[in-house]
Amino acid sequence: MNKTQKIESVMEVVRILAGLFIAYAVALVILFAISDEPVFIVQQFIAGPFSSARRIGSIINLAVPFTICGLSMCFMYAVNKFNLIGEGIFMLSACMVTWVSLSLQNLNLPAVVMVPLMYVVAILTGVVMAFIPAIMDRKFNANVVVVSLMLNSVIAYLATWILRYKVRDSSIAYMGSKEIPKSVQLPGIFGKFRVQSGLIVAIICVIIIAVLFYKTSFGWKMRLVGANPRFAKAVGLSALGISFAAQLAGGAVAGIAGATEMMSNYTRFQWTTTTQHGFDGLLVAVLAKKNPVLVPIGALFLAYIRIGADVVNTSGDIPIEFVTVIQGIIILLVAAESFLSGAKNKLIFKAAEKDEKEKQAKAAA
């Protein structure tokens, strides 16, 4: 890695950290300005998420779907195809896991068979759903963002129909499915923290996808297509084929996210609207700059902000919606390529100027 690349890498990290710091500072200012008990509320927002083992566990549990959905969006982001179907896939894959597991419960299959089978169901669901906007984009030049957003609504209604007419438990007072078999319920870990074993699935996904991105030819091709599709085409790569495959892979990962959430945190499927976790994944991918290794950091930060907002909402006079403002600021600062670009360019220029002087000195000697 030459000096220019090192400067760009360091400044990218600095830019992300600066964006997060500014957003966090704005959050504190907003809390201080609108609260009747500003000192108490600010204290709760900063330290509240760490005030008990249960809240720490809540941060980790919330970061799990954020992480896997963020990894899903890294595939889309890497090839510059913002296929947002992960939002619908997250919901539908959880619904399909419920439906299939209930259909197979009379077979009394062990967990070692049922859990992998449920992940296969979720992956197939994700691939099939991601295929629709991807093929619409490839064959008919349809806007993949619009198609995927519209399809999310269709998927939500489909999942609600399955819940209402295929798996609903009529013996309970609310809309919910029958209890899923014990063989597909993932156990909790870390005792008093109440962390779900979905954390292990998220860690495995991060490792596999990071290796895929940076240690395989497919990952190199994806990044090349996303960075410069014309050059990729010039060197003989099929930009359309690679971006298509990346979208299907992203859909598969979103399916894993939905299945993990369902089997880790619920005994019944009871979602009648989308969870917004797919869109949270987009935010995490933006924070991580489509780098799978950085996705868990972005996911933990977002989870921390969400739990902090929940704490000040329950213990003070701050509406939970204020976190939306913070998310918007984060996106604006991190996604804005020109943020701190002047400082980066100056450092690159100085490094280049220094190298040139050193070369001239050596030539003169």
N, C-alpha and C positions, 0 to 999 in steps of 0.2 A: 504494500500500500504506500503510494507516494504522499508527499506533504499535502498536496491539494485534497486528495481523498481523505486524509486524516482530519484536515480542517473541516471538511464538509460533514464528516461523521460526527465529530465533536460538536459542531455548531448545530447539527440537527437535534442532538440530545439536549443541548442548552436551550434551543428554541422551544422544544416540547416542555421542558421543565419550567421555562419562563412563562409559557402560556398557562400551565397548570397553576403556577404561583400567582399570576395575576388574577385568574379566575377565582382562586381560593380567597385572595385578598378582597376582591369585589364582593364575594359572598359574605365575608365578615363585615364589610362596610354596610351592605344591605341589611344584615341582621341587626347591626348597631343602630341603623337609622329608623327601622320600622317597628322595633320591639319596645315595649314599655319597660322591659327588664333587660337592657342590652348586654350588660356584663354577664349575667347569668346565662342568657341565650347563647352568646358567643362561646362561653366556657362549655356549654352543653354540646354545641356543634363541633367543637374541636375535640373534646375529650370524651363526650358521651358515648360514641361508638366503641370505646375501649373500657367502659366503666364496669362491664361484667363479662363473664365467660360466655354467656348466652349471646350478647351483642357481638362479641368477637366472632363467635361461631356464625352469626347471621351474616357478617361481612363476607366470610369465606364461602358460605353457602350461596349467597347472592352472586359472588364473583364466579362461581362455577358455570352457570349458564351464560354469563357475560363473556367468559373466556372462550367457551366452545363456539358460541355465536360469533365472537370476534374472529376466531380462526376461520369460520365459514366465510365471513366477509373478506378476509385476507385473499382468498382465492379470486373473488370477484374484483376486488380492488387491484390485485396484481396485474390483471389483464384489462383494467379500465372498463369493465362491464358492470355497472352498478345494478346488478340483478338483486332486487330487494325481496325475493321470494322467501328468504330465510324466516321472515316473520310468520308467514302462513305455514311453512314447513314445521316450524317449532311446535305449533298448535296441533297440526294434523298428525304428525308422527307420534305425539303423546296419545292422541285419540286412537290411532291405529294399534299402538302397543296395547292399550286397554282392550280394544275390541278383540284382537287376536288372542291375547292371553286369556280372556274370559271364554273364548270359543274353545280353547285347548285345555281348560282347567280340569275337565273330567278325565283327561289322559294321565293326570298325576305325574307329569314329567318333572325331573329334578331341576333345581336351579341352574346346574351346570349346563343343562340343555336349553332351558327356557330363556335365560338371560341373553346368551349369544343369539338365539333365535329372534328375540325382540329387537336386538340391535340390527339384525339383518332386515327385519320388517321396516324399521325406522330409516335405514339407509336407502332401501328401495323406494320408500315413500318420498324421501328427499330428492333422489335422482329423478323420479318421474315428474315431480312437481317443478323442479328446476329445468327440466327438459322443455317445458312448454314455452316460457318466455325466451329461453335460449334459441329454440328452433324458430320462433316467431321473428326474433332478431336476425337470425342467419338467413332464413328463406324469404322473408317478406320485408326485411329492413324495418321492422316495427321497433318503436322506442322501448328498450328493455325495461327502463324505469317505470314507464306508464303501464306496460303490460303486467309487470310483476306486482305493482301496487293494486291494480284492478283484480288480479288473480288472488291476492291475499284476502280480499273480501269474499270471493267465491269459496275459497278454502275454509274461511271461518264459518260460513253458512253450512258447508258440507260437514265440518266437524260437529257443529251444533245439531245437524240432522241425525248424524250417527249417534250422538249422545242421547237425543230425545227418543229415537225409535229403535235403536239396536242394543244399547248397553245401559239404559236408564234403570235406576233402582227406584221402583214405585213405592217402596216402603219408607223412604225418607222424605222430609218435608221440603227439601230444596232440590234444585236440579243437579243431579250427580249420578255417576255410573255405579254399578255394583262394585264391590271391593275387588281389586285385582288380586290374583293368587299370591300367596306368600312367597312362592318360588321366583317371582319377578320383582319382589321388593328388596332393594339394595339396603344393606344394614348401615347403621350409623357408626361413626368412628370418633375417636378422641373424646369419649365420655362426656364430661360436663359442658364441653364446648358445643356439643350436639352437631358436630360437622358430619355431613352426609358423605358416603363413600363415592359419590359422584366426583369428589375432589380427585380421587385416583384416576378416574376416567379422563378428567380434564388435563391432568399432568401427562398422561400417556398420549393424549391428542396433541398437546404442545410439542412433545419430543418428536413424535412421528411426523407431524406437519413441518416442523423446523428442519428436520433431516430432508424431507421431500423438497422443501423450498431451496435449500442451500447445498445439498449433497447429491442431487439427482439431475439428470438431463432435463426431465420434465419441468422441474422447478426453475432451472436456468432458462428454458424456453418461455415459460410463463412470464418471468421477469423481463426478458428481452422483448417479448411481444407487447407487454404493457409499457415499457420505456420507449420503444421505437418500432411500431408495427411495420413501417416501410422498410427499415433495415432488416427486420426479421424476415420479411417477404423476399428481400433481395438475396439473403443468404440461404434461401430455400425452405424456410419454415412456413407451415400453414397457419397463418395468424388466426383465421376463422376456426380451424379445427382445434387449435390449442385453447383459444378463449372459450370455445364450446365445452371442451373437456374440463376446463377450470370451473366453469359454472356448475357442471354436474357434480364435480368434486365438492364444491362449496355447498350444494344442496344436500349431499350425503352427510357432511359434517353437521349441517343444521338439523338433520334428522337425528343424529346422535345426541345433539343437545336436547331436543325435545324428549327423547326416550330417557335420557339420564335424569332430567328434571322430574319426569313422571315417576320413574321407578325409585328415585332417591327421596323425594319429598312428599309424595302423595300416595294415598291408598285408593282414591277414587278420582276419575277424570271429571272435572266440574267446571272447565273453562267454557264460557259462552261467548267470549270475545278474545281477540288476540292479546297476547301478554306484553307486547312491545319489546320483548327480549331480542327479536331479530333486528330491530332498529337500534337497540342498545349495542348489539354486535357491531353495527356500522360505526357507531361512535368510538367503540373500543379499537376497531381497526384503524380509524383515523388517528387516534391517540398514539397507536403503536406504529404508525406510518407503514402499514401492511407488513410489518415484521413479526412473524409468529412468536419469536422469542420475547418480544416486548408486550405481547397481548396480555399475559397475566398481570403485569404491572398496571396497565390501563384499566383492566377489569377490577382489580382490587381498589384502585383509586375511585372509580365510579361507584363501586359498592360502598365504599367508605362515605362518599358524599351522600348517597341515597339513605344509608342508615343514619347518618348525622341529621339529614333533613327530617327523617321520621322521629328522631329523638326530640328535636326542637318543636316538632308539631305536637307531640304528645305531652311534652313537659312545659310548653310555653305557648305563645300567641302567634306563632309563625305558620303560615299555610304551607302545606307540603309542596305546592306547585312552584315555590320559589327555586327549587332545584333545577327546573326547566331553564330558568334564566342562566344559571351557572353552566349548564350543559351547552347552551347556545354560545356563551362567551368562549368556552373551551374549544368548540368546533371552529369558531371564527379565527381564534388565534393560532391554533395548531394547523388548521387547513390552509391558512393564508401563507402562501409561499414567500411573499415579500416581507413577512414579519422577521426582523433581525437580519434580512438578507444584506443590508448595507454593511453591517459589522462583519458578516462572513466574507463578503467580497473584498473588504479592506484587508482582512487577514490573508486571504489568498493572494492578493496583489503584493503585499509585503513579503510573503514567502517566496513568490516568484521573483521579485526584485532582488531578494537576498541570494537566491540561487544563481541569478544572472551575474551578480557581483562576484560571487565565489568562482564561477566559471571564468570570468574575465581575469581574476587574480591568478588563477592557475595557468591560464594561457600566457599571461605576462611573465610568470615565473619560468 
